[in-house]
Amino acid sequence: MRVLSLKVGMNLSLAHGQRANLIKDDYYVFDERFVREFELVYGSELFGNELNIDGYIKPYLGQNLDGKSLFCFRTSGIGDLMAMMVPIRILKKKYPTCKIIVGSSNLYKDLFENDPDVNEFIPSPWPLKYLTDNDCSMYFQGLVENYSIDSTSLNIYDLFLKAFGLDYNNISLSDKRPKVFLDNEVEDDIAITFEGLGLKDNSKGKVIGVQLETSTIIRNYPIFYFKQIISKLNIQGIRTVIIGEPILSNTIEQYGLCDNKMSFDFAQHCLTLNHLISIINNCDAIIGPDTSGLHIAGALNKPMVGLFGPIPSDLRICYFKNAIGIDGKTLCHPCFIHGNNPCRYSVSKEKYSPCMQLIDPDTVVKALNDNILPILGVSDHKSSPVMPKITPKEKRAIVTLVIGNKARSMLDIGFDLLTNYADKTHSRLVVINEEKIKLEGFPNLEKFQIVEILDNYDRVLYLDADILIHPNCPDIFDVVPNDSFGAITDNTDNVWGNLNRYDEMINVQRSLGYIKWYSGYFNTGVMLLSKEHKGIFDNPSDRLKFESQFSDQTLLNYNFVKYGYKFYCLDKKFNGMEINSFSSRMEPQNKTKAYIMHFAREGDRLKQMKFIKGIIDGD
């Protein structure tokens, strides 16, 4: 976002035929893309002085908002804006006399104009007075797109709740779900259209809405696959209505998606956002890629099958009722890439992402038959389960640290093994690749970012980048008790009381304080820990206060002993290193006898990892 003055006055055209009068020398808040596009057309001389927007933001910090005003703004993303409204509703419920002002592109005004919790909607660009004159002002541009630990690990509704400083763990599922509000006139028009086409007659079959496209090509599902899905459903007696912007009617005709008997073009009826909401409201269920229709369906409690690739389905739709997410999983999934460019790995002329092309149309139809149609009272098409629904008792993450090209190269060698193990253990894979601790010379201290990840997960398995996971590795989460910290000791016999690293223990205590630690020292390449172990990651800057041969290991051990956490000594197969007799350089090698193969201090690690990976793959 940028705060700029104008050198000339303008009468700006907005969506839906509206206009905005921009006054010369006044300051307005513009989004970056708007500025770029205007400079391309009118040149940079259009804008005058610029102010730092951060100096005008007044965040909500938990204060009483009764009798106050709150201005929240973000330019785009229907699902993102619906998620932004979730914490706003919670605050409005708590402080009913608070005036809520929402700013966005005029394209999305239908989301807010019928919303009883919104007192005023302001289309962009916004006069600076909305930041200066209101008691609180908050903007959320980039919150979803910034590749942070939160944006890549939290459900989008939790992400916005946390941005408001609200404890998402203590908010009910019903309060986390979005809301939309029907426009009565539009709803009547769409209902009449459905009635005229016989789509209100349930004796002729259920009606499934199919949303064809997203706002960005990287998340689009192939239309030729949609054609197969529509055809298979129509053969079963399930009617379909095709949803999208009116311009999609040309594509619908080109691919022959509608016959006006079992499948109908409703893109031509999607004149506004209110029309889209009402069309979904008149459907029995929805199928679509990661886009607005799923969030609207979730708000209307409509069953859905969501098709996902770049972003995991559970970070978008897991709080909705009767929501099935199907994820196309390539080696680069999830990439969390936003924007309008196609996937760099796309090879089809239509530029579809490989992960989206992995979702078989038959899998989509079976998901609908097995999970959605029975809810709608249709059981004729029940088939054997194709994707068992597993609800883990805990939220799990597998975390690895990738700082620098060498670490990236090591991760790439065994990335498929890592993602498979994440699936096997029902865990989310989180890669720390951004430097936040920033202590020069100590890149490994970036693993202290795990303390933030533990805000979002119950348990975390940390693995160094120079690790391969054997396909037969058991579920380590089931091995270590929840209240214990799991690791192996950093010595040959794997006994906690061993005096190995005694000099490290004494040296660090001289600098950080004596804690009666004289034996026991674990390796930090493989660690399984829970929320209660956050203290291990206290004070990374303490590493500058003492000498050690290790970047992070001695400090983590010191914090562990200081807080008196319970230690669970893993079988050394869960961290197979040369130090404990698992080597890729022996003749014959015995590295593959370990469950988790760690290549620390094993010569040319890249070479040895490739060698062992070839054995695992059967090359």
VOKOLVEX-922100 format. One record per residue: x, y, z of N, C-alpha, C in turn. Coordinates in steps of 0.05 Angstrom, whole numbers, plus 5000, padded with zeros to 4 digits. Layout:
! residues N
XYZXYZXYZ;...
This chain:
! residues 619
501749765000500050005000501850255000;500850464985502450714984500550944988;501551145003500051395008501251614991;499651704971500651894951498652124948;499752354942498052584934497852594904;495952734894495552764865496153044856;497553064834498253334823495853454808;494053284800491653374786489153234797;486853364795484353234803483553034783;482052824791481152614773478352534780;476852464760474252324764474552044755;475051864775475951594769473551404765;473651244745471651044740472150794757;470050704771470150464788468450244776;468550014788466849784779463949854785;462149714771459249744774458350024766;459850164748458950414738459150654757;460450614779460750834798463350984792;463451234803465751404799466751514826;469251584827470351714851471751964843;471252184857472452444851474952474869;477252464856479752494871480752784868;481352904891481953194893484953244891;485653444876488453534873489653594900;492053494904493753544928492753394952;490553254951489653084973491252824972;491452694996492852444998490852204997;491551994983489951754981491651504985;490351294994491751044998491150874973;493250804958493050644934494450374939;493450164926495049914926497149934904;499249784908501649794891500949744861;499249554856498649484828497149714815;495349844829493950074819495850294810;497850344827499850554821501450484796;502250224794503850144771502250174745;499650094746498050114722497550404714;497150574734496650854727499150984716;501450914727503951024717504550934688;503650694681503950604654502350764635;499950844643498050994626498651294626;499051404650499151694653502051794659;503851614665506551704673506751764703;509151764713509551804742508852094750;508652284731508052554739505252594750;503652394748500952414760500952444790;502852304803502952304832504952514843;504252614867505952814879507652694902;507252784926508852694949507852424959;509652284973508952024984509452025014;507651905029507851875058508251585065;509451525088509851255097507251165110;505950955099503350865109503550765138;505750655145506050535172505750755194;506250995187505951215207503051285212;501251175196498451245199496651015207;497850775208496350535217496150545247;493650495257493150485285491850205291;493450005297492449735300490649695324;488949495322487449415346489249255364;489449335389491249205408489749105433;487249045429485648935451484049135467;484149385458482749595473479649575469;478149705487475249715486474449885462;472849775444472049915419469250035420;467850005442465150115444465350425440;463650525423463650805417465950895400;467650705390469950775374469350695345;471350745328471050665299473450505291;472950305274475050125264474850115233;477150185220477250185191479149965183;478149765168479749535158479649525128;481949485115481949495086483849305074;483049195051484649025033483249035006;484849044985483649104959482148874947;483048624950481948414933482048134947;480847944932480747664941478247614956;476147504943473547464957473847294982;475247074979475646905003477247045024;479247195016480847345036479147555050;477447695036475747895048473747765067;472647535059470847395077472247305102;474747225099476347145123476947395141;477347625128477847865143475447945160;473047885150470647955165470147785190;471347545191470947365214471747505240;474247595243474947735268473447995272;472748135250471248375253468548325266;467248095258464648025270464947965300;467147835307467547765335467848025351;469348225340469648475354467048635355;465448615333462948755333460948635353;461148375357459448245376460248325405;462848355409463848425435463448725441;463648885420463349175423461149275403;458649235410456449285391456249575381;457249765397457050045388459450145372;461249955366463550025349462650065320;463550275308462950325280465050185263;464050005245465749845228465749965200;468050035190468350135163470249945148;469349855125470949665109471649795083;474149755075475049855049476049635031;475249645005476149444986475649554958;476249404938475549474911472549474908;471449654892468649674888467449414875;469249254864468348994853466948824874;467748864899466848684920464848814940;463649034931461849174949459449004957;458748804940456448634947456948474972;459448424979460048275003459348425028;459248695026459048865050456549025052;455249085029453049275030450549155043;450248885043448048765057448848645084;451248705093452348585117451548765141;449948665160449148825183451348915201;453648775200455948845217457649065205;457149145181458749355167457049605167;458149815179456750075180457250245155;459550205142460250365119462250215101;461850215075463750095056464950325040;467550325037469050525022470650395000;470050454974471650334953474350464951;476350314941479050414937479150584912;480950784911482950864931481651014954;482851004978481651115002482951385009;481351585015482451835026483951785052;486151915056487851875079486251925105;484152085104482652145128481551895141;481051675126479951435138482051295156;484551365152486651265170487051445194;486851705189487351905210484951955228;482551935217480152015232478951795248;479651545243478451315257480251235281;479051115301480551035325482550815319;481750625302483550405294483450385263;485750325252485850285223487850065217;487049865202488749625197488449545168;490749485156490649375128491949105127;490948945108491748665106492748585079;493748785064494948725038497548565043;497748335030500148165033500047965056;498047985073497947795096497847505087;496347455066495947185056498247105037;499447295024501347245003504347265011;504947305036507647375044509547135050;508646895046510246655050511346625078;510046745098510946725125510246455137;511346395160510646145174507646135179;506446355187503546355192501946315166;502646455145501046435120501346165107;503446015114503845745102503145525121;502145585145501445375163498745405176;497645645176495045695189492845685168;490545585177488145615161487645915157;486545995134486346275128484646435148;482646295160480946435180482546475206;484146285214485946315237488046535231;488946545207490946745199489947035205;487447085197486347355201485647395231;484747195244484247215273486747295288;488947165281491547225294492447505287;491947595262492747865254491348075271;488948005281487448195299488248155328;490147975333490947925361489047755376;487347605362485347425376486447145377;485847005399486746735403485046535388;485846465364484246295347483746015358;485545925376485145665388482745655407;481845885416479545895435477046015423;476946005396474546095382473145865369;470545845372469045615363469045595333;468545355323468445315294466345485281;464045505294461845655282462545955279;464146055298464946335296467246375275;468546155268470746175248469646165219;467146085216466046055189465046325179;465446375153464646635142461646655139;460746895132457946945127457647105101;455547055086454747225064451747285067;450847495054448147585058446847625031;444547495027443247495001441947764995;442047844970440548074961437747964952;435648054965433047924961432147944932;432648164919431748204891433248014873;435847994877437447814860436747524866;436347464892435647184899433047104886;431047284885428547214872428947164842;430647334829431147304800432447034795;434446954810435846704806434046464812;432446484833430646274840428646224817;427646444805425846424783427146284759;429646354754431146234732431545934737;432245854761432445574768429745434764;427645564773424945444770424245404741;424845614724424145594696425545374681;427945294691429545084678428944814691;427044804710426444554723428444464744;430244644752432344574770431444574799;429044664804427844654831426444384837;426144234816424643974818426743754825;426843684851428843494860428343214849;425843164840425342894828426942854803;427943064791429543044767432543014772;433243014797436042994805437143234819;439243184835440443404849441943584830;442543834840443944034823446644104836;448744054821451444104831452544344815;453444544830454744774818457644714812;458644784788461444744781462645014774;464445104791465845354785468345294769;468445414746470545334726473345444732;473445694741476145814742476545974767;479146014773479946194795480846454783;481746634801482746894792485646874782;486946644785489746614777490146344764;491546334742491746084726493145864741;494845934761496345724774494545534791;492145634798490345464814488045344797;488045394771485845294754486044994750;483644864749483444584743482844564713;484044364699483644344670480744324662;479944494643477144494634476444224621;478344104607477743844595477243624616;478343664640477643484662474843544673;474243804675471543874683469443764665;470143754639468143644620467643354626;469743204633469342924641467542894666;468143064685466543054710463643114705;463143324689460443404683458943184668;460343064649459142844634458442604652;460342524669459842294687457542344706;457342594716455142654735452542664720;452442774696450042784681449042504674;450842314668450042034663448841914687;449741994711448641894736445942014743;445142214727442642354734442942594751;445442674755446042914771446343154752;444743354756444843594739447043784748;448143934729450244124736449644404725;450444594740450344874731453244984731;454045104709456745204707456945494716;458745544734458945804747461545944739;461446204735463846354729463046624719;465046784712464447044701463047024673;461447214665459947194640461647134616;464147234616465947184593466546884589;466146724610466646434608464646294591;462446424585460446304567461646214541;463646374531464946294506466446034509;467846004532469345754537467445524541;465245574554463245364559462145264532;461645444514460745364487462945224471;465345324473467645204459468044914466;467844854492468344584502465844414503;463544524495461044374495460344274523;460444444543459944354570457044344578;455344474562452544494570450744394547;448644244555446644154535443944264541;443644434563441144554571438944354578;439844104582437943904592438943794619;441543724620442643634645444843824655;445943994638448044174645447344454634;447644654651446644924644448845134648;448945324630450845544631449645764649;450745784673449946004691452046224693;454246194678456146414677454846664665;453046624647451646844634449846994654;449146854677447546984697449147094720;451847054720453547164742454247454737;452247624737452747904730454148054752;453747984777454948114800455747904820;457047994841457747804863455247704876;453147874878450647794890449347564873;449647574847448647354830450147094835;452847114838454346874844453446754870;453046914891452246814917449546674915;447646794900444946684898445046424881;446646414860446846164844447845934862;449945984878450945784896448845704916;447345904926445245844946443145664935;442645674909440545504897441545234888;444145184890445344914884445244744909;445344484905445444294927448244254938;450244284921453044254928454744394907;457344414913459144564896461644394891;462644404866465344304860466944534848;469344564857470944784845473744784855;475544934841478244964850478345164873;480745224882481245404905480445694897;477945764902476946024893474546104910;473246324902471146454918468746274923;468046104903465645944906465745754930;468045654937468245474960467745634986;468745874988468346035012465346115015;464146184992461346254992459646004999;460345774988458945534995459245465024;461645515035462145465064460445645081;460045895072458446085087455446005086;454645875065451845785061451445505070;453445375082453345095092452644905069;453644965045453344775023455544575022;454944315019457144115016458844184991;461344104992463144174970465343964967;466443964942468943824936470744034925;472944094939474844294931477344174919;478344294898480644184883483044374887;485144264899487344434908490044324898;491944514895494644444888496744614901;497044864892499045044904498745094934;496245094943495745144972494144904983;494844795006493544565017490544615023;488844425018486044465023485344525051;486744405071485944445098486644725108;488244875093488745155101486645335090;484645225076482545385065479745295073;479145035072476344945075475844755098;477844705115477444495136475344575157;474644835159472644915179469844905169;469544855143466844845131465444575137;462844585137461344335141461344175115;461843915117461643735094463343825070;465843895077467743985056469843775052;470143685027472143485020474243635003;476743615011478943734996480543524982;481043554957482843364942485243524933;487643434942490143574936491743424915;492543564894494443454875497243494886;498643284891501243304905503543224887;504943424878507443394863509743424883;512143394874514443434892514643724902;513543914887513744194895511244284910;509444104916507044174931507544174960;506544364976505244614967507244834963;506844994942508745214936507745484947;505145504953503945754964504445994945;504645944919505046164900502346294894;502346554895500046714887500846874861;498947024851499547194828498447074803;498947214781497647154755499346994736;501746914744503446764726502946464728;503246324706502846034707505145894723;504745654730506845494744509245464725;511645494736514045474719514445194709;513044994720513344714711511144634692;509344824685507144744667508244704639;507244494626508144424599505844424579;503344414589501044414570500744694558;499544704535499144964522497245144538;495545014554493645174570494945274596;497445194601499045284624497845194651;496644954651495644854677497944754694;497644794720499644694739499644394740;502044264741502143974743500643864767;500644004790499243904813496243894808;495144084794492344084788491643874768;493443814749492943604729493143324741;494243304765494443034778491742944790;489843134792487243054804485542924783;485142664786483642504767480742574768;479342614746476442664746474842444760;475742194757474341974770474542004801;476842104811477142144840475142354849;474742564833472842774841469942664842;469242514821466542394820466142204844;468142034850467841844872467641994898;469142214901468942364926466142474930;464942564907462242664909460242444915;460642214901458841984906459041884934;461441864944461841724970461341904994;461842164990461742345014459542565013;458842644989456942874987454142784981;453742624961451042544953449542404975;450742234992449242115014448142325033;449642545037448642765054446142895042;446042885015443743005001441442804997;441742565009439642365007439842194983;442142194969442442034945444541814952;443741564952445541354959446041154936;444741194913444941004891447740974880;449441184884452041184872454241134892;453541024915455640974936457740784925;460240854928462340674920464340634943;466240464938468240404959469840654965;470640704990472140944997474740964981;475341204970477841244956479741424970;478841564990480541745005479641745034;480641565050479641555078480041815092;478041895107478142155121479342105148;481642215153483042175178483142435193;482242435217482342675234484442625256;486842725253488842685273487942805300;488842675321488242765348489843015354;491843075339493543305345494443425318;495043675318496143815295499143775295;500143645273503043575271504343735249;506843795253508443915232511243775231;512243745207515043665203516443905192;518543985206519944235199522744175191;523644305170526544295163527544575157;530144605159531444865156533044865130;532445055113533845075087534745365083;537145425092538345685087540845645070;540745755046543045725028542645515007;544245534985543945354963544645064969;546645024986547444744992545244605007;544044735026541744615041539444555023;538944735004536844694984537444444967;539844414959540644184943540243924958;540943924984540643685000537643625004;536043825009533143785012531943664987;532843764963531743674938532143374934;534443274943535042984939532842804951;532042864975530142694989527442814994;526743014977524243154982521842974979;521942794960519642614956519342424981;521542334992521442175016520242335040;521042585041520042755063517142805061;516142875037513342925033511642675037;512742445029511242195033511042135063;513142195078513042145107511142335121;511042585111509142775122506242675118;505742565094503042455089502542215107;504542045110504241805126503641865155;504742085166504442155194502342375197;500842435176498742645177499842905187;502042985176503443235185503543435162;503843685169504343895150507343945148;508343945124511144005120511644305119;513444405136514044685138517044715133;517744885114520544935108521345215117;523245235135524245495144526345575124;525745775107527745865087528146165088;527146295108527446585111528946635137;530946805135532546875159531147095175;530547025200529247215218531047265243;532447055252534147085276536547265269;537747205246539847375234542147425252;543347215263545847235278548047155259;549747335251551747285231553547055239;553846875220555546635225554146405237;551546435243550046215256547446165242;547546075217545046025202543245815215;544545625229542945415242541145515264;541745755274540045865295537245945285;536945935258534245995247532245775255;533245545264531345345274529945435299;530845645312529445765335526745875327;526345915300523645995291521545785297;522345545305520445335312518545435334;519445615351517745715372515245835361;515345965337513046085325511245865313;512545655302511045435290509345295311;510445275335509045145357506545295366;506345545357503845695363501545565347;502245435324500145345306499845035306;501744895319501644605319502044495347;500944255352501244135378504044005381;505043885359507643745361509143795335;511743815337513543865314515743665314;516243555291518643395286520543565270;522843625281524843775267526943585255;527643635229529643475215531543655201;534143605204536143755188535743705158;536843875141536543845112538143605102;540343535116542043315106541043045116;538442995112537042755122535442625099;535442365098533542205082531842035100;529342015094527541845110526941585095;527441365107526941105095523941065092;523040955069520140915065518840735087;520440575100519340405121519540525149;520140785151520340915177517640915191;517540815216515040825231514241115237;511741145246510741405254512041485281;513941665280515441735304513741885324;511542005315509742145333508341945352;508041695343506841485359508841365378;511341415374513441295390514041465416;514141725413514841905435512341995449;512241965475509942075491509642375487;507142465489506642755484508142935503;508542845527509843025547512843015547;513942865528516842825527518142955503;520643025506522243125484523842885473;523542825447524842595435527242665419;529442525423531942555408533742325414;536142315402538142115410540442275422;542042135438544342275450546542295429;548242495433550442545414552942395421;552642125421554941955427554441675415;556341505417556141245404554241055417;554041065444552340855457549440945462;548841195455546041295458544941265486;546641335506545841335534545841615544;543541705556543241985565545442075585;546141905603548041985624550941995615;551441945590554241935579555542215583;558142205589559642455594560642585568;559942475545560842595520559842885519;561443065508560843345506561043485534;562443365552562643485579563843765578;565843805560567044065558565044275548;563244195531561144375521559344455545;558544265561556744315584558044515603;560544475610561844655629562244935617;563044945592563745195580561245375578;558945265570556645435567555645525594;555845365615554945445642556645665653;559145675646560845895655559846165645;558646165622557646415610554746475616;553046265616550146315618549146255646;550746135664549846075691549745775696;550545705720550645415727547845305732;547345075721544744945724545044655733;547344585744547944315754547744115731;548844175709548743995685551543885681;551843625685554443495683554443255664;552143165655551942935637549442955621;549442815598547042815581547143035560;547142955534547343155513546143025488;544243165475542843045452543743175426;543243025404543743135377541243275368;541543515356539243675349538443645320;539543445306538843405278536043285274;535243135295532543015296531443065323;529243225325528043285350524943275348;523643145366520743145367519843275393;518343485391517543645414514743745412;513643825435510943925438510944215446;508544325448508244615455509644675481;509544475500510644525527513644565526;514944505504517844515502518844775489;517144975487517945225473520445355485;520745315511523045435525525745365514;525845135500528345045487529445265468;527645415457528345615436528545895448;528945925474529246185486532046305479;532046565476534446725475536646625456;536046615430538146525411540646695412;540346955419542647125420544647045442;543846875460545746775481548046625468;547646535443549746385429552246555426;551946815426554246995423555947015448;554946905470556346945496558246725503;558446515487560246295494561446165469;563746035473565045895451563945605450;563645505425562745225422563445135394;563744875390564244775363561644745348;559344785361556744755349555345025346;553745045325552245295320549945325340;548345115342545845145358545644935380;547144715377546544465393546944505423;549144635431549744665459547644855472;546945065459544945245470542245115473;541344955454538844805456539044605480;541244465483541544285505541444435532;542744665533542844825558539944905566;538445005547535645085553534044845561;534444615548532944375555533444295584;535944295592536544215620535644425640;535844675632535044895650532044875657;530444795638527544785643526644505654;528444315655527844065667525843895651;525943915625524043765608524643465610;522643305605522943015605524142915579;526242755580527542665556526742375549;526042335523525542065513527741995494;529241795500531541715483530541545461;530541645437529741495413531641275407;530641065394532440865382534241005362;536840935362538641075345538041045315;536240855308535340835280533841085271;532741245291531341485284533241725279;535741685282537741885275540341745268;540341595246542641425239544941585227;547041615243549441765235551841585236;554041675225556541525227557441495257;556841705273557641695301556341465316;554041385307552741155320552440915301;554340895283554840645267553040605243;551740815233550240795208551740955187;553040825169554840965150554240895121;554441095104554241055075556940985063;559041015079561740975068563040705076;561540545091562440275097562240095073;563639865074563439665054562539405067;560039305063557939455049556639665067;555339855055554040065070551739955088;551240085110548939995127547140235134;547440445118545940695123542940635121;542140475102539340425097538040245119;539540165138538340015161537140215181;537840465178536640675196533940755184;532140855202529640965193530041245182;531441405198532141685190535141695186;535941735162538841725155540042005154;541742065174542842325178545742325169;546542505151549142505138551042705150;550642785175552342985188555242875189;557143035182560042965183560642705168;559342675145559742425130560942485103;563142645103564542705078562942885060;562942825035561442975015558542895018;557043055033554242975040552442955016;552743134997551143124973551642864958;554142794955554842544941553742304955;554142294982553242064997550142044998;548842264999545942264999544842164972;546042254950545142154924545641854921;547841764932548541484931546341314945;545741394969543741244985540941274973;540341514963537641554950537341364926;539541324911539441144889538840864898;540040774920539540504931536540484939;535540684952532640684961530840664936;531540814916529840824891530240574874;532140414881532640174865534240224839;535640454838537140514814539640344812;
